[in-house]
């Protein structure tokens, strides 16, 4: 454990002795901000739309199954009345 701490202390001492480079990035940042905004990624939009559609279908089926009668005979009568039998 002491070896690790000694190594970290030596590393910190070397880091303090080094001077950081002087770099001005404000012109690059301003150039990047002035670029026109990118369009929406169509692949991600398609995936998001498909996901929303599947979620809607899943919710509709789950609500329909909760509202369906729990008795199988009742569901058969309901289906037969819908088919006109």
N, C-alpha and C positions, 0 to 999 in steps of 0.2 A: 504494500500500500504506500509506503514511504517513497519507493522508487517512482511510482506514478505521480505523486505530489511533487517530488523533486523535478521530474521531467516537465510537469506543467508549469512550475515556477520558473525553470530555465527558459521554457518557451515564451512565457509572459515577459520575462526580462528582455529576450531578444526582440519580441514584438514592440516593446516600449522604445527600444533603441532605434528601430527603423523609422524613417520618416515616410509619411504617406505621400503619394504622388499628387501633384497639383493638377487637377483636371477640371475644366469648365464644361459642364454638360448642359448649361441652360439653353444654348442655341439648338442643341440636338433635341431637347425636350420640347421647346417651342415649335420646332419643325415637325415633330411627331404629332403634337396637338393640333397643328394647323392642317394636317392631312385630312381629306374627306373621310367620313365614317364608312366603315366597311358594310357591305350589304349583309343581310341575314343569311347564314349558312343554310342552303336549301336542304341538305341532307339532315341536319339537326331539326329543321322545321318539320320535315316529313316524319321523322321518328317521334317528335313531340305530338304531332297530330294523330299518328297511329296509336300512341300511348293514351292520349285523351279519348280516342274512340273506343279502345278496348276497356278503359275504365268506365266509360258510360254504359257500354254493353254489360259489363260485369255488375254494375250497380242495378241496372234495369232487371237483369235476370234474378239477382238476389232479392230485390223487392217483390218481383212477381212470384218467386218461390215462397216467400214469407206470406204473401196474401193468398196463395193457393190453398184449397182445403186440405187438411192433413189426412183425411180419410180417403183411401184409394177408390172406394166405391163412388164417393162424391165426385172425385175427379173424372172417373169414367162416365158418370152421368153428365157432367159438365161438357166433356168432349163430345159425347154422343148428341147432346142438344145443339152444340155448335155445328156438328156435321149434318144435322137434320134427321137423325135416326130415331 
